[in-house]
Amino acid sequence: MSNTRKPWMNWVLFFASLVVVFLLGLLVSSITERKMEAKYAYTPLNNIKKLDPRNEVWGENFPREFESYYRTADTTFSSKYNSASKVDYLEKYPEFVVLWAGYGFSKDYNSGRGHVHAIDDLHNTLRTGGPTGSEDGPMPSTCWTCKSPDVPRLINDIGVDAYYKGKWSSKGSQVVNPIGCANCHNEKSMKLTITQPALIEAFQRQGKDITKATHNEMRSLVCAQCHVEYYFKSDIPGKEGIAYLTFPWDGGDTMEDMEKYYDNVKHVDWVHSLSKAPMLKSQHPDYEIYKMGIHGKRGVSCADCHMPYKTEGGQKFTDHHIQSPLNNIANSCQVCHKQDKDELIKNVFDNQDKIAANRQELEKLLVRAHVEAKKCWDLGATEAQMKDILQGLRLGQWRWDFVASSHGGSFHAPVEMGRVLGKGINITQETRIKLAKLLMTLGHKGDVPYPAIETKAAAQKFIGLDMSALKEEKEKFKKELLPKWKAEAKAREAKY
């Protein structure tokens, strides 16, 4: 019998050898990666102190996370409706000025930049009124809460009541480090942690224990410390002069649930200077809206899309460049969705286009309603005649603002956003019918002209807002008080 090997057997041995070599290569690579991970995980360069607010100190132990976090300083990205750079929304949508007439947002409202800019953006906004305050007084100390890891440190040092007490300028030299590590991580275990008392208290009032949350839930809850609807509760017995940060979730966290909460406690953010309506100002109910969408319902966390995992040099870590997933499609969307980049972006823009169209229709209806309500007052309307109209303005604008103030709401839950806007349009149209009838009763004939508000300046002039003094005061603050704050902060941190 011949022992000559047949040609096909040579090919089998060749390919089998390739498979073995490939598998051995994977094994060696895996072992090398595990060794590098072990070396990285257990070689801290310093012992981080409790609630240390200095991101740079944490960065010595976690250089990859620290480096990626500081990429939030990049303001070059922009999409169809949102941007990482400063966008003046009052200039882009002058109707906002009229809708917020009599409130700080009519003075200044810009898009939020990356987390590293949080302190500077609060220093620069005209809504704070400068160190001495504007005509409606400076904002409370509580305004610092979501801007810095110095806040958990302060709350730990002086107590939550003392932190919430006073005006924002009273804590200016104490709050200097931008949003960072100590806001979300335990300095010993590095586990995600909640440092925001308002979130813990909101869970407690609902009979829930936030400490029982899973790691995946925590990857959203640390965001929910700030990206939520909230208000400053100022009528707590024994806590005079305190603006106590409160989440209105006692009866649930849908738009209607929170509206009912506000109605029950008779909360009014401000009285509209044109219509005299008792208004609600939505903040940014991002967490609440996210939970209503398909991603939230399927257990996808905020971090999965906005802080996806990344691998460098064999080390897997969370990318702390917190940003729009549209600027990181491959590591966010395409981990689950297999469609190409252009199709995924088109899907997002299609939803955003539809929501934006209805939002802009509602804001124009609301502008008309506020102007028509002012006309009724000018013609001698009574409070009894205006009662239902003012309530309609409150409810209609709350629905508009719930959508307009959210970050990514038209992506997170487009069906819910469409429902809320549709209801807002119905309420506002019904309110305008009541206004038309009252105007006729008061002797007015014809339409009330739509205001000439093609620019922010024109809209601010229309509502009687003089910006010159406010801008001068802000420049004085930046030249005189801000350098003092920075010098005091530098001296304090030098003692660490």
N, C-alpha and C positions, 0 to 999 in steps of 0.2 A: 504493500500500500504506500502511495506517495504521501510524504509529509509536507508537500509544497503548500504554503498558505495562499488561499484564494485572494485576489485583489480587493474584494469588497470587505474582507476581514481587516485589512490594513486600514481602510477608511473608518471602520467602526472603532478600532483601537485609537486612531488619531483623534476622533471627536470625543471619545470617552476621556482621553487624556486632557483635552481642552476643558471639558466639564469639571474634571477633578481640580485642575489648576485654577479655574475660575472660582470654584467653591472654597478652595484653600485661600485664595486672595481675599474673598469676602470675610473669611474667618479671621485672617490676620488684620484686616482693616477694622473689623468689629472690635477685636481685642485692643488694638491701638487706640481707637476712639474711647473705649471704656476706661483705659488707663489715663487718657488725657482728661476725661470728664472727672475721674476720681481725683486727679492732681489739682484740677481747677476748683473742684467743690470744697476741698479741705485745706486750702492754703490762704486763709484770710490775712491781709496785711495789717489790719488794725481792728481793735475792739470797738465797735460802734456803740456809743452811749445811748441810753434810753431816749427815744424821740428826737434824736439828733437831726436838726432840719437841714444840715448842709449836704446837699446832693453829692458834692465833690468827695466827701469823706466816704460815703457809701460806694462811690465810683471806684475807689482804690481797691475794694474787694470784688467789685462786679464791673470790670471795665467794659465788657461788651454791652451790657444793659445801659450803662452810663453813657457810652458813646452814642448808642442808638437813641436814647432819650433826648440828647442835645440836638439831634436832627430835627426835633420839633421847632427849632429856631428857623428852619427853612420855610420861607413864605412864597416860594415860586410856584407851587402847585395851584391850579384852579380848574374847576369843572364848569358845567353849564350854569349851575345855580349857586355853587359854594366855592370858597377860596380859602387858602391858608394865609393869604395876605389881608391887609386891612381894607375892607370894603365899606364905604359909607352908605348904609342902607337908607338913611333919610334922603340922601341925594338920589339914590337909585329908585326909591319909592316915596316920593314926597307926601303921598297920602298918609304914611305912618305919622307924620308930624301932626296932622289934624286928628287922627285917631287917638293920639296920646296927649292932646292939648291939656295943659295944666299939670303934666307929669314930667319927671326928669327925662324920660326916653324921647321926648320931643326935642330935647336939646342936643342929644348925641346918642347914636346907636350904630355901632360898627360890628362887622363880622368878627367872630372869635378867632384869634390866631393860635398857634401852638402853645402848649402848656408852659413852655419856658418863658413866654411873654406875659404871663398872667399878672405879675406885679406891675410891670411897666404899663400895661394896658389900663390898669386901675388908676395908676398915677395920672395917666393922660386923659382919661375920660372927663368930659365936662359935667357928667351927672353927679360927681361927688361934690361939686360946688366949691372946691378949694378948701383951704384950712379954716377960713372964717365962715364959709358957707355962702350960698346964694340967697335969693329971696325966699326960698322954701327951706333953708337950713341945710347943713351938711348931712351926709348919710351916716347911718349908725355903724358902730364898730363891727357889727355882724357881717357887714359887706365883705370883710376880708376872708370869711370862713373858707371859701372854696378856692383860694388863691395861693395857699402856701402851707408847707409842713411846719412853719413856725406856729400855726394855729393850734395843732394838737399839743405842741410844747407849751404854749401859753395857757391853754385850758388845763393842762396837767399842773402847771405852776401856780395859777391864780384861781382856778375854778371856772366852771362854765358861766355862772352868773356874772362874775366880774369881767370875763371876756366879752360877753354880750352887752355889757353896760357901757354907755358913753358913745361918742362920735367916732367916726372912722379915723380921724386925724389923731385921736388919743393913742392908737396902736401903731401909728405909722413907722416909728423907728424899731418896732418889735417884729414887724412882718416884712421880711426882705428877701427870703429865698423862694423862688417860684415853685409851683406844684411839683412834688417829687417823691422820693423813695419813702419817707416816713409817713406820707399820707396813706399808704396802702400796705406797707410791709412791717412785720415785727422784726426788730433789729437783731434778735438772737436767732430765731428759727427761719427767718425770711418768709414765713408763711403770710399769706394775704390776711389782712386784719382791718377791722372797721375802726376808724379814729374819729368819726363824725357822730357826736351825741344825738343829733336829730334823727338819723337813720335808725339807731338803736332804739330810741324812744318811740319812733313810729311803729316799729315791729312790736315793742312791748305793749303799746295801746291796742294792738290787734290780737294780743295773746300769743305772739310768736316769739321764739327764741332764735335770734340771729346767729348765735354761736353754734347752732345745729346745722347751719348751711353747709352744703357740700363744697368741695374745692371748685367744681365747675360753676356752681351758683355764685361763689365768691368772685369768680372771674367777671361777673357782671355787677355784683353788689358793691365792690369797691368803686365802680363807676357811678353807681346809684347814690353814693354819698353826696354827689353834687349835681349830676345830670338828671334832675327831677324838678317837679313843681314844689314850691315852698312859699312860705310867707313869714313875716316877722310878727309874732304874737306879742302884743304890748299891754294886754289887759289882765295879766296874771296877778292875783292878789299877793302882796308882799314883795313883788318884783318890779316896783316902779322904776322907770327910766331904763328898763331892759328890753331890747328887741330880741325876743327869744325865737330862734330859728325853729320852725315847725313844718312838718310835712302833713298835708291835709288828707291823710289816708285812712282815717278812723273808720269810715264806712266803705272803703274800697278805693281803688286808684284809677277808675275810669274817669273820663271827663265829667260825666253826670254825677258820679260819686263825689268828686271833689267840689263841684259846683254846689251840691246839696250841703256839704260840710260848710262851705263859706257862707251860704245863706243861713244855716242854723246858728252860726256864731256871729252873724251880721257883720261879716268882714267887708271892708271897702278899702281898696288900695288908694284911690283918689277920686275926687269929684271932677268930672269933665268940665273944663272951663267954658265950653260953648253950650253943650246940651244940659249941663248940670246933672248928668246921670251918675249914679254911684257905681264906679267901675271896678272890675277885676283885672289885674295884670298877670297874665301867665308868664312864668319864668322860662323854663326849658324842660318840659315833661318828657325827656328822652327815654328814661327807663320805663316809665309807664306805657309809652307808645310802643317801644320795642317788644314788650311782653305780649302785645296784642297782635303782632305780626307773625308770619309763618316761621321765621328764624327763632324768635323767642319761644314760640310754642313747641318747637322741635328740639329745644335745649341747646341751641347754638349761643354761646356766650358773646358778650361785647368784645372780649379780648380775642376770640377766634378770628374776628374780621378786622378789628382795628389794631390789634397787637399780635399778629400770627407768629407761630414758632419759626425759628430761623436756625440754620446750622452754619457755623464757621469754624474751620480747623478742627473738626470732629466734636465740637461742642454745640449741643442743642440748647437754645435759650429763647426766651420771649422777646420779640423785637419791641423795644420801648419807644420806637418812633410812632407814637400814637397819631394816626392820620386817617384820611379817607381811604377806604378799601379800593376806591377807583384809581388810586396812585400806587397800588400794590396788588393788582388783579391776580397775578400768578400765585402768590402766597396766601391770598384771602379767598376770593371767589372760586378760583379754579382748583382749589383743594377738593371741593365737592362738585362743582359744576364743570362739565366737560366742553361747554360751548366756547367758541373763540372769544378773544378779548373784545372785539368790536361789537359782537352780538350782545354780550353781557352788559356793556356800557349802554348800548341802545335800549335794552330792557329797562335799565334804571332811568334813563332820560325820558322814555315814554311815560312812565309813571309820574315822574316829576313834572313833565309838561302839563299833564291833565290836572294834577293837584294845584299847580301854580295858576292855571287859567281860572279855576274856581275860586282860589284864594284872592286873586286880584279883582274878580267880579264882586266878591263880598266886601272887600275893603272900599271899593268905590260906592257901593250901596250904603255902607256905614258912614262914609264921609257925607253923603247926601242927607242921611238921617240926622246926624249931629247938627248939620247946618240948618235943616228944616226945624229941628227942635229949638235951636236958638231963635229962629224967626218966630216961633210960637211964643216963647218967653217975651220977645221984644213987643209982640202984639198984645201982651197982657194975659197970657194963659195962667191958670191957677195951678197949684200943686196937685189938686185933685184931678184936674184934666190931664196932667202930664204923668201921673203915677205909673200907669200901665206902659206908656211910651218909654219912660226912663228904664223900666225893668226890661223891656224888649231890647233896648240899646245895650244894657249890661250883659244880657244873655247872648245876643248876637255877636258882640265883639269878643266875649270870652271864647266863643267857638273859633272865631277868626284867629285870635291870638294864640290859642292852644296849638293850632297848626303852624302859624307864622313863626312862633318862638322856638319851635322844636328844631333840633339838629338832625336832619335826615329822616324826619317823620314820614315823608312821602315815599321813602324807600322802606323803612322799617315796617310800616303798616299802612299801605296805600288805600286799602279798602276802608279802614277805620277813619283815615284822614278825609276821604271822600264823603263818608257818612256825616262826619262832624261839620264839614263845610256846607254840605247840602242842607242840614238842619239850620245852620247859621243863616244861610240865604233865605230860607223860609221864614224864620223868625224876623229877620230884618225887613223883608218885604211886607210882612203883616204889620210890622211897626210903622212902616212908611204909609201904609193904607190908613192907619189910625191918625198919623200926622196930617195926611191930606184932608181927612174929614175935619180935623181940628182947625186947620188953617182956613178952611171954608167957613167954619163957625166963627172964626175970629175976623172974618172979612177979607182975607187975602185971596186974590185971584191969580191963577197961573202958577207956573213952576217957580220954585226958589232956585236961583241960578247956582250952578256948580262953581265952586271957587276957582280962581286962577292960581293954581298951585303947581306949575310945571317944574319948579325947582325947590330944593330944600329952603333956600332963603325966602322965596316967595311964600311958601307954606308957613314958615315961622313968622313972617310979617303978618300973614293973614290971621294967625291966632294971637298976635300981639306980643310975641316973644322977642325981647331985645337981647341979642347974643353978645354984643360988644363988651359989656361990663363983665360978663361971665368969662369971656376969653382973657380979658385983662387980669382977672383974679387968678385964673389958672396959670398964666405966665408968671405972676408974682409968686405963686406957690412953688413952681418949679425952680425959680431962681433963689428963693429965700429959705423956705422950709424943707424942701426935699434934700438939699445938700446936708442940712443939719441931721435929718433922719439917717441918711447913709453913713455919716461920720459916727453917730451914736451906735448904729448897728455894727459897724466895723470894730469899734472899740469893745463892744460886748462879745462878739465872736472871737476876738483875739484872746479872750480869757479861757476858751475851751481847752 
